[in-house]
Amino acid sequence: MTISVSASAPATAPTSRDVSRAIARSHETPTETSSRANDAQAKALLSLLADLPAGADRDRVRARLIELYIPLAEYLARRFRNRGEQFDDLVQVANLGLIKSVDGYDPARGAAFTSYAIPMIVGELKRHFRDKGWDVRVPRRLQELRLEISKVSGDLAQDLGRSPTVADLATRLGVTEEEIIEGLDCGQAYRALSLDAPAGENTDPGAAGLGDLLGGEDPDMANVENREALRPILAKLPEREQKIIAMRFHGNLTQSQIAAQLGISQMHVSRLLAGALKTLREELSAVAE
């Protein structure tokens, strides 16, 4: 008797047609529509990116993902305005953090992309400001070169699909590799400015200090981070509990109105809602830790 054993075929990489369809679908979902629809399209592209080998198709998906999340980078950059930096420069820094997020994100870990990207982008912006105070006198030529390096690094990383080398930066800026190294090294000569330091040339007592120019904490930012952290947790709840939460907090329905629509008792709605909220609180606390 002959026993036939057929090995399962290995999963094939997505085709160019798959890539084109996924990108087309992401364009069909307007930004003004529900964030859930936009998130679904972005999630599909992130999964596709993880499955694609290096090449033109992967570059197309990567570029579309960066485009989809540029509004998030711009939103985070606005938190750091009024600190003496041009907003366009802050957006460039935030976009660099976004590119690093797209390149470093691993969907297999199960975390939402925004939960990974927001700290990465904010960290890039904070690092930019830490590098703004010079501890020793650095020639203006090197300071300007370092700023140019920061500006082109993101574009180069996107073009090359990897972090640019010293040689890449030298070629793009038309300088020698030694000058690039000098420009990068001068970033070590920084100091943290005191918030009490004068904001301008006026050194009179009572004159405005740097701390007076800092923007306040954006109260909406915490809501953005909490909402993004809650999204994957909500998706794990049973469908009926998801619906009850949506009806209660999005539809602003009372428990009695929810009970009437679902055909169950108000007490049952209360128990389901309390259990779901307890689960969300516990899961959110675990994520925060």
DRENLOBA-269172 format. One record per residue (C-alpha): chain; residue in one letter; y, x, z. Coordinates in steps of 0.5 Angstrom, whole numbers. Each point is the difference from the previous one (the first is absolute). Layout:
BEGIN
chain / res / yy / xx / zz
A / a / Y / X / Z
...
//
This chain:
BEGIN
chain / res / yy / xx / zz
A / m / 0 / 0 / 0
A / t / 7 / 3 / -2
A / i / 6 / -1 / 5
A / s / 6 / 0 / -4
A / v / 6 / 2 / 5
A / s / 7 / -1 / -3
A / a / 6 / 4 / 3
A / s / 6 / -4 / 1
A / a / 5 / 3 / -5
A / p / 6 / 4 / 4
A / a / 7 / -4 / 0
A / t / 4 / 1 / -6
A / a / 7 / 2 / 0
A / p / 5 / -5 / -2
A / t / 2 / 0 / -7
A / s / 7 / 0 / -4
A / r / -1 / -7 / -1
A / d / -1 / -1 / 7
A / v / 6 / 4 / 2
A / s / 4 / -4 / -5
A / r / -2 / -7 / 2
A / a / 2 / 2 / 8
A / i / 7 / 3 / -2
A / a / 1 / -6 / -4
A / r / -2 / -5 / 5
A / s / 5 / 4 / 5
A / h / 6 / -2 / -5
A / e / -2 / -7 / 0
A / t / 1 / -1 / 7
A / p / 8 / 0 / 1
A / t / 3 / 3 / 6
A / e / 3 / -6 / 2
A / t / -7 / -4 / 1
A / s / -4 / 0 / 7
A / s / -1 / 7 / 3
A / r / -8 / -1 / 0
A / a / 0 / -1 / -7
A / n / 4 / 7 / -1
A / d / -5 / 3 / 5
A / a / -6 / -2 / -3
A / q / 2 / 3 / -7
A / a / 2 / 6 / 4
A / k / -6 / 1 / 4
A / a / -4 / -1 / -7
A / l / 4 / 6 / -3
A / l / -2 / 4 / 6
A / s / -7 / -1 / 0
A / l / 0 / 1 / -7
A / l / 4 / 7 / 1
A / a / -5 / 2 / 5
A / d / -6 / -1 / -5
A / l / 4 / 4 / -6
A / p / -1 / 7 / -2
A / a / 6 / 4 / -2
A / g / 3 / -1 / -6
A / a / 4 / -5 / -4
A / d / -2 / -7 / 3
A / r / 0 / 3 / 7
A / d / 7 / 2 / -2
A / r / 2 / -7 / -2
A / v / -3 / -3 / 6
A / r / 4 / 5 / 5
A / a / 7 / -1 / -4
A / r / -1 / -8 / 1
A / l / -2 / 0 / 7
A / i / 6 / 5 / 1
A / e / 5 / -5 / -4
A / l / -3 / -6 / 4
A / y / 2 / 3 / 7
A / i / 6 / 3 / -2
A / p / 4 / -6 / 4
A / l / -4 / 2 / 6
A / a / 3 / 7 / 0
A / e / 7 / -2 / -2
A / y / 0 / -5 / 6
A / l / -3 / 6 / 5
A / a / 6 / 4 / -3
A / r / 5 / -5 / 2
A / r / -2 / 1 / 7
A / f / 3 / 7 / 0
A / r / 7 / -1 / -4
A / n / 6 / 1 / 4
A / r / -2 / 7 / 2
A / g / 4 / 4 / -5
A / e / -5 / 0 / -6
A / q / 1 / -3 / -7
A / f / -5 / -6 / 0
A / d / -3 / 2 / -7
A / d / -2 / 7 / 4
A / l / -3 / -4 / 5
A / v / -4 / -5 / -5
A / q / -3 / 7 / -3
A / v / -2 / 2 / 6
A / a / -3 / -7 / 2
A / n / -4 / 0 / -7
A / l / -3 / 7 / 1
A / g / -3 / -3 / 7
A / l / -2 / -6 / -5
A / i / -3 / 5 / -5
A / k / -4 / 4 / 6
A / s / -2 / -7 / 3
A / v / -3 / -2 / -7
A / d / -4 / 7 / -1
A / g / -2 / 0 / 7
A / y / -3 / -7 / 1
A / d / -7 / -2 / 1
A / p / -2 / -7 / -1
A / a / -7 / 1 / 3
A / r / 3 / 1 / 7
A / g / 2 / -7 / 0
A / a / 8 / 0 / 2
A / a / 5 / -3 / -4
A / f / 4 / 4 / -4
A / t / 6 / -1 / 3
A / s / -2 / 1 / 7
A / y / -2 / 7 / -3
A / a / 7 / 1 / -5
A / i / 5 / -2 / 5
A / p / -1 / 5 / 5
A / m / -1 / 5 / -5
A / i / 7 / -2 / -4
A / v / 4 / 0 / 7
A / g / -3 / 7 / 2
A / e / 2 / 3 / -7
A / l / 7 / -3 / 2
A / k / 0 / 3 / 7
A / r / -2 / 6 / -3
A / h / 6 / 0 / -5
A / f / 5 / -1 / 6
A / r / -3 / 6 / 4
A / d / 1 / 5 / -5
A / k / 7 / -2 / -1
A / g / 3 / 4 / 6
A / w / 0 / 8 / -2
A / d / -1 / 4 / 6
A / v / 3 / 7 / -4
A / r / 5 / 0 / -5
A / v / -4 / -1 / -7
A / p / 3 / 2 / -6
A / r / 2 / -7 / -4
A / r / -4 / 2 / -6
A / l / -6 / 0 / 4
A / q / 2 / -7 / 3
A / e / 1 / -3 / -6
A / l / -6 / 3 / -3
A / r / -4 / -3 / 6
A / l / 3 / -7 / -2
A / e / -2 / 1 / -7
A / i / -7 / 2 / 2
A / s / 0 / -6 / 4
A / k / 2 / -5 / -6
A / v / -5 / 3 / -5
A / s / -6 / 0 / 4
A / g / -1 / -7 / 0
A / d / 1 / 0 / -7
A / l / -5 / 6 / -1
A / a / -5 / -3 / 4
A / q / 0 / -7 / -4
A / d / 0 / 4 / -6
A / l / -6 / 5 / 2
A / g / -4 / -4 / 4
A / r / 0 / 5 / 6
A / s / 5 / 4 / 4
A / p / 4 / 4 / -4
A / t / -1 / 8 / 1
A / v / 6 / 5 / 0
A / a / -1 / 2 / -7
A / d / 0 / -8 / -2
A / l / 7 / 0 / 4
A / a / 3 / 6 / -3
A / t / -2 / -2 / -7
A / r / 3 / -7 / 1
A / l / 7 / 3 / 3
A / g / 0 / 6 / -4
A / v / 0 / 5 / 5
A / t / -4 / 5 / 3
A / e / -6 / -1 / 4
A / e / 3 / 5 / 5
A / e / 6 / -5 / 0
A / i / -4 / -6 / 1
A / i / -4 / 4 / 6
A / e / 7 / 1 / 3
A / g / 3 / -7 / -1
A / l / -7 / -2 / 4
A / d / 1 / 5 / 6
A / c / 7 / -2 / 1
A / g / -2 / -7 / 2
A / q / -3 / 4 / 7
A / a / 7 / 2 / 2
A / y / 2 / -7 / 2
A / r / 3 / -3 / 7
A / a / 0 / -7 / 3
A / l / 7 / -2 / 0
A / s / 3 / -3 / 7
A / l / 2 / -7 / -1
A / d / 6 / 1 / 4
A / a / 2 / 5 / -6
A / p / 7 / -2 / -3
A / a / -2 / -4 / -6
A / g / 6 / 3 / -4
A / e / 6 / 5 / 1
A / n / 3 / -4 / 6
A / t / -2 / 4 / 6
A / d / 4 / -4 / 5
A / p / -3 / -3 / 6
A / g / -2 / -7 / -1
A / a / -1 / 1 / -8
A / a / -6 / -3 / -3
A / g / -6 / 4 / 0
A / l / -7 / 0 / -4
A / g / -3 / -5 / 5
A / d / 5 / -5 / -2
A / l / -1 / 0 / -7
A / l / -8 / -1 / 1
A / g / -2 / -7 / -3
A / g / -3 / -4 / 5
A / e / -8 / -2 / 0
A / d / -1 / -5 / -5
A / p / -4 / -6 / 4
A / d / -3 / -2 / -6
A / m / -4 / 7 / -1
A / a / -5 / -2 / 6
A / n / -1 / -7 / -3
A / v / -2 / 4 / -7
A / e / -5 / 5 / 4
A / n / -3 / -6 / 4
A / r / -1 / -4 / -6
A / e / -3 / 5 / -4
A / a / -5 / 2 / 6
A / l / -2 / -7 / 1
A / r / -1 / -2 / -7
A / p / -7 / 4 / -1
A / i / -2 / -3 / 7
A / l / 2 / -7 / -2
A / a / -5 / 1 / -6
A / k / -6 / 1 / 5
A / l / 1 / -7 / 4
A / p / -4 / -6 / -3
A / e / 3 / -4 / -5
A / r / 2 / -6 / 4
A / e / 3 / 4 / 5
A / q / 5 / 4 / -5
A / k / 2 / -7 / -3
A / i / 1 / -3 / 7
A / i / 5 / 6 / 2
A / a / 3 / -1 / -7
A / m / 1 / -7 / 1
A / r / 3 / 1 / 7
A / f / 5 / 6 / -1
A / h / 1 / 0 / -8
A / g / 0 / -7 / 0
A / n / 3 / -2 / 7
A / l / -5 / -5 / 1
A / t / -1 / -3 / 7
A / q / -7 / 1 / 2
A / s / -1 / -8 / 0
A / q / 2 / 0 / -7
A / i / -5 / 6 / -2
A / a / -5 / -4 / 3
A / a / 1 / -6 / -4
A / q / 0 / 4 / -6
A / l / -6 / 3 / 2
A / g / -4 / -6 / 2
A / i / -1 / 3 / 7
A / s / 3 / -1 / 7
A / q / 6 / 3 / 3
A / m / -4 / 3 / 5
A / h / -4 / 4 / -5
A / v / 6 / 2 / -4
A / s / 2 / 3 / 7
A / r / -6 / 4 / 2
A / l / -1 / 3 / -7
A / l / 8 / 2 / -1
A / a / -1 / 3 / 7
A / g / -6 / 4 / -2
A / a / 3 / 2 / -6
A / l / 6 / 3 / 3
A / k / -4 / 3 / 6
A / t / -4 / 4 / -6
A / l / 7 / 2 / -4
A / r / 3 / 3 / 7
A / e / -6 / 4 / 2
A / e / -1 / 3 / -7
A / l / 7 / 1 / -1
A / s / 0 / 4 / 7
A / a / -6 / 4 / -3
A / v / 4 / 2 / -6
A / a / 6 / 2 / 4
A / e / -4 / 4 / 4
//
